[in-house]
């Protein structure tokens, strides 16, 4: 018997009752990974080749890839600040999926985050695949990340998204008492997942890989920023129209080394300007969505 849920809410999704009767909840996520990627200086066997602006890049075995490294450095030196200015200028709160090591390596960003309204969710200590980690090994990384976020930014962590997760990631999230995780792409709304062996439930706030700038560096992906913008607009238009009777949520995933580039940041600015021309939208963090769900749709 499969343990997968292929039914979900079915043809009649739950009415989320977003604040102020919003037709759509929109959350922007900045994936902050710069400096935590695969690198032999951190003991890895090869250089990083994933989600960079180097076409056809392949990892170098037991060597540094200095060009790849500089792509990530752009994200932490320039791209992150350009993106933050876009959101701060419009007073839009965002969620950071932040890797612990990346925060350690950028004290200026940590100082900024201490005084910001933005949420920080855990994203692993390293930006690597945890698929083959033991639970004990992953737990060490998990706890290091929680400690770094607390000590470096004075923020409490409510949620988590590793992405390249292990079979134990969700167990660790639950064991550490976090309110939600986004290790799923399976719905347009949050949902409760029954925990094995007891009567408790865990909140899932699904994430996205289609409304995600990572596709600038994937095949098939975005050939231009206008492709990404059109997809974002089309997604918003569909959900906004549905929201007249059945509101949903929309996630937008960004990376400083990708959308932090000047031309691509203009795409995000255009999308922000576009959605702000609409009424009845809720721009929020995932933590705010979690609080709303706990208060308005508690688990049975």
Secondary structure, DSSP 8 states (H G I E B T S, - for coil): -----S-TTTTS------GGG-SEEEEEEEEE-TT-S--GGGT-SB---SS-S-TT----BTS--HHHHHHHHHIIIIIHHHHHHHHHHTT---EEEE-HHHHHT-HHHHHHHHTS--EEEE--SSSS--TT--HHHHHHHHHHHHHHHHHHH-----EE--SS--TTHHHHHHHTT-SEE------SS-EEEE-TTSS-EEEE----SSSBGGGGGSSS--SSHHHHHHHHHHHHHHHHHHTTTS-EEEEEEEEHHHHTSHHHHHHHHHHHHHHTTSSSEEE--HHHHHHHHHHHS---
